[in-house]
Amino acid sequence: MKEGLNSKRIRLVLVGPEGKINMGFILRLAKNFSVNEICVVNPAFRMEDPEIIEFSAKGKDMIKKVTIKETLRECIEDSSLVVCTTSKSRPEKDVLRYGVPPDYLREVLPKEGLTSLVFGRESVGLTREELKECDVISTLITLSPYNVLNLSHAIAIYLYEISKPEAPSNPLECRPDTTKAIRKLIEEITTNLKDERGGIALKHIIFRAGLKKSECGAIYKFLKEIRVKLSRT
């Protein structure tokens, strides 16, 4: 079977999509880039709608690859890396929206495991609570102050950027079970310290760094020790 995106395992996650024509175009893009996993959270339409089938063209068979879920967490829970997109980038004010450009993502895609690429609603994007589920935030900046692209256009740019053949210089080498454990430890420590902002910033920094395998293990042990010491206080 032909592998897409340089044999990286990519899942396209769509939260609350609203436009049937856009959905058709997205299925066509999934076919173009050999993305064989699509998870859709609470779509505003039936996937079998004739309009979706019409605009998906030769990608209509991708409907069989679509899984429907009720929450974002259900779509991403088995992911090694969760990348969420937002058009709102305000790093000086909001650590939750510190976004890297799409071409940077090739530098940190994991060597093994699954990367979930998450896109929000056409009308309002992703909520703050949904963004908190993410490991890396990405923003597509245009030459105009108006950088809110049509959903299918944005997806096309992201899939193209991460599928370029150049080898990444520093891919994430954490094992999928280690990334899951690190994410859980940060969540527990953040809750214990009541410092959500710091926890979000730490998670984003770790997953943007493209850690080596030994670094993943060291950070996991370090965070685990912090959690143990906090539980004793």
C-alpha positions as CSV (number, residue, x, y, z in Angstrom):
1,M,0.0,0.0,0.0
2,K,1.2,3.5,-0.8
3,E,2.3,5.4,2.3
4,G,1.5,9.1,2.5
5,L,3.5,12.0,4.1
6,N,6.8,10.2,4.0
7,S,5.4,7.2,5.8
8,K,4.5,9.2,8.9
9,R,1.2,8.2,10.5
10,I,-1.1,11.3,10.3
11,R,-4.7,11.5,11.6
12,L,-6.7,14.5,10.4
13,V,-9.0,15.7,13.2
14,L,-11.9,18.0,12.4
15,V,-13.8,19.5,15.3
16,G,-17.4,20.6,14.6
17,P,-17.1,21.0,10.8
18,E,-20.0,23.0,9.4
19,G,-19.7,23.1,5.6
20,K,-20.5,20.1,3.4
21,I,-18.6,21.5,0.4
22,N,-15.5,22.0,2.6
23,M,-15.9,18.4,3.9
24,G,-15.9,17.1,0.3
25,F,-12.8,19.1,-0.5
26,I,-11.1,17.8,2.7
27,L,-11.8,14.2,1.7
28,R,-10.3,14.9,-1.7
29,L,-7.2,16.3,0.0
30,A,-6.9,13.2,2.3
31,K,-6.9,11.2,-0.9
32,N,-4.2,13.5,-2.5
33,F,-1.9,13.1,0.5
34,S,-2.7,9.5,1.4
35,V,-4.1,10.4,4.8
36,N,-5.9,7.3,5.8
37,E,-7.2,8.3,9.3
38,I,-9.9,11.0,9.6
39,C,-11.7,11.7,12.9
40,V,-14.6,14.1,13.0
41,V,-16.1,15.5,16.2
42,N,-19.8,16.3,16.0
43,P,-20.2,17.3,12.4
44,A,-23.1,19.5,11.4
45,F,-24.1,17.1,8.6
46,R,-24.3,13.5,7.6
47,M,-21.1,12.2,6.0
48,E,-23.2,10.5,3.3
49,D,-24.7,13.8,2.2
50,P,-24.8,13.9,-1.7
51,E,-23.1,17.3,-1.7
52,I,-20.1,16.0,0.3
53,I,-19.8,13.1,-2.2
54,E,-20.0,15.4,-5.2
55,F,-17.2,17.7,-4.0
56,S,-14.9,14.9,-2.8
57,A,-14.6,13.8,-6.5
58,K,-12.3,10.8,-6.6
59,G,-11.8,11.1,-2.9
60,K,-15.3,9.9,-2.1
61,D,-14.0,6.5,-1.0
62,M,-12.3,8.3,1.9
63,I,-15.7,8.5,3.6
64,K,-15.0,4.9,4.7
65,K,-11.9,6.2,6.6
66,V,-14.0,8.6,8.7
67,T,-14.6,8.0,12.3
68,I,-17.2,10.1,14.1
69,K,-16.7,10.9,17.8
70,E,-18.4,13.1,20.4
71,T,-15.3,14.7,21.9
72,L,-11.8,15.9,20.8
73,R,-10.2,13.7,23.4
74,E,-11.7,10.6,21.9
75,C,-10.0,11.5,18.6
76,I,-6.5,12.2,20.1
77,E,-6.2,9.9,23.1
78,D,-3.8,7.5,21.3
79,S,-1.6,10.2,19.7
80,S,2.1,10.6,20.2
81,L,1.8,14.3,19.2
82,V,-1.3,16.5,19.0
83,V,-0.9,19.6,16.8
84,C,-3.8,22.1,17.0
85,T,-4.2,25.0,14.6
86,T,-5.5,28.5,15.4
87,S,-5.7,31.8,13.4
88,K,-5.3,33.8,16.7
89,S,-1.6,34.2,17.6
90,R,-0.9,36.4,20.7
91,P,2.3,35.0,22.2
92,E,3.1,38.1,24.3
93,K,-0.3,37.8,26.0
94,D,-1.4,34.2,25.9
95,V,0.8,31.1,26.2
96,L,-2.1,29.0,25.0
97,R,-1.9,30.5,21.6
98,Y,1.9,30.6,21.0
99,G,1.9,29.2,17.5
100,V,4.7,27.8,15.3
101,P,4.4,28.0,11.5
102,P,3.3,24.9,9.5
103,D,6.7,24.4,7.9
104,Y,8.2,24.0,11.4
105,L,6.1,20.9,12.1
106,R,8.3,18.7,10.0
107,E,11.1,19.3,12.5
108,V,9.2,17.7,15.3
109,L,6.9,15.0,13.8
110,P,7.6,11.8,15.8
111,K,9.6,9.0,14.3
112,E,7.0,6.5,15.5
113,G,3.4,6.6,16.6
114,L,0.6,8.9,15.5
115,T,0.4,12.6,14.9
116,S,-3.0,14.1,15.1
117,L,-3.5,17.4,13.2
118,V,-6.5,19.2,14.6
119,F,-8.6,21.9,12.9
120,G,-11.5,23.7,14.4
121,R,-14.9,25.0,13.2
122,E,-15.2,27.2,10.2
123,S,-17.0,29.9,12.3
124,V,-15.1,30.0,15.6
125,G,-12.2,27.6,15.4
126,L,-11.2,25.7,18.5
127,T,-12.3,26.7,22.0
128,R,-9.7,27.4,24.7
129,E,-10.6,24.1,26.5
130,E,-9.9,22.2,23.2
131,L,-6.6,24.0,22.7
132,K,-5.5,22.9,26.2
133,E,-5.6,19.3,24.9
134,C,-2.8,20.1,22.4
135,D,0.9,19.5,22.6
136,V,1.9,22.0,19.9
137,I,0.0,25.0,18.6
138,S,0.4,26.2,15.0
139,T,-0.7,29.4,13.2
140,L,-0.6,30.1,9.5
141,I,0.5,33.7,9.0
142,T,-0.4,35.4,5.8
143,L,1.0,38.7,4.3
144,S,-2.4,40.3,5.1
145,P,-3.7,41.1,8.6
146,Y,-6.6,38.8,7.6
147,N,-5.1,35.4,8.1
148,V,-8.3,33.4,8.6
149,L,-8.3,30.9,5.7
150,N,-11.0,28.7,4.4
151,L,-10.8,25.4,6.3
152,S,-10.0,23.2,3.3
153,H,-7.4,25.7,2.0
154,A,-5.7,25.7,5.4
155,I,-5.6,21.9,5.5
156,A,-4.1,21.8,2.0
157,I,-1.3,24.1,3.1
158,Y,-0.6,22.1,6.3
159,L,-0.6,18.7,4.5
160,Y,1.7,20.0,1.8
161,E,4.2,21.5,4.3
162,I,4.5,18.4,6.4
163,S,4.7,16.1,3.3
164,K,7.8,17.8,1.8
165,P,10.5,15.2,1.2
166,E,13.4,17.0,3.1
167,A,14.4,15.0,6.1
168,P,13.6,16.7,9.4
169,S,16.7,17.8,11.4
170,N,15.4,16.9,14.8
171,P,12.3,14.7,14.9
172,L,10.6,13.8,18.2
173,E,12.0,10.4,19.3
174,C,9.8,9.8,22.3
175,R,8.0,6.5,22.3
176,P,4.2,6.9,22.1
177,D,3.7,5.5,25.6
178,T,6.3,8.0,26.9
179,T,4.6,11.0,25.4
180,K,1.3,9.9,26.9
181,A,3.0,9.5,30.3
182,I,4.7,12.9,30.1
183,R,1.4,14.6,29.1
184,K,-0.3,13.0,32.1
185,L,2.4,13.9,34.6
186,I,2.3,17.6,33.5
187,E,-1.4,17.6,33.9
188,E,-1.2,16.1,37.4
189,I,1.6,18.5,38.5
190,T,-0.3,21.5,37.1
191,T,-3.4,20.6,39.0
192,N,-1.4,20.1,42.2
193,L,0.3,23.5,41.9
194,K,-2.7,25.3,40.5
195,D,-0.6,26.8,37.8
196,E,-2.4,26.0,34.5
197,R,-0.5,28.7,32.5
198,G,2.9,27.3,33.5
199,G,1.8,23.7,32.7
200,I,0.6,24.7,29.3
201,A,3.8,26.5,28.5
202,L,5.9,23.5,29.7
203,K,4.0,21.0,27.6
204,H,4.3,23.1,24.5
205,I,8.1,23.7,25.0
206,I,8.7,20.0,25.5
207,F,6.8,18.8,22.4
208,R,8.2,21.6,20.2
209,A,11.8,20.6,21.1
210,G,12.0,17.4,19.1
211,L,13.4,15.5,22.0
212,K,15.8,12.6,21.6
213,K,15.0,9.2,23.2
214,S,17.3,9.6,26.1
215,E,15.9,13.1,26.8
216,C,12.4,11.8,26.8
217,G,13.3,9.2,29.4
218,A,15.1,11.8,31.6
219,I,12.2,14.3,31.5
220,Y,9.7,11.5,32.3
221,K,11.7,10.5,35.4
222,F,12.2,14.1,36.4
223,L,8.5,14.9,36.2
224,K,7.7,11.7,38.0
225,E,10.0,12.6,40.9
226,I,8.4,16.1,41.1
227,R,4.9,14.5,41.3
228,V,6.0,12.1,44.0
229,K,7.5,14.9,46.1
230,L,4.4,17.0,45.7
231,S,2.2,14.2,46.8
232,R,4.2,14.0,50.1
233,T,3.8,17.7,50.9
